[in-house]
C-alpha cells in the first residue's frame, strides 16, 4: 500500500498515514474512495482536507484557490 498525507486547505502539512485505510479509521470514514478521488484529481477535498501520496516530504503544498463569487 502507498503512504498518503493530509493537508489543510491552505496547504499546510497535517499528518501522514501508512495507507488510506489507516486514514479512514482515523477520520471515521467508511471507505477510502473520497480520499482517492482527491488524490486522482476528481475532487479537491475530502473531510475538508487535501490529500496527496506521501513521499517523505512534509513541506506545504500550494493553497487551494478560493472560488470567486
Secondary structure, 3 states (H helix, E strand, C coil): CCCEEEECCCCCEEEEECCHHHHHHHHCCCCCHHHHHHHCCCCCCECCEEEEECCCCCCCCCCCCCCCC
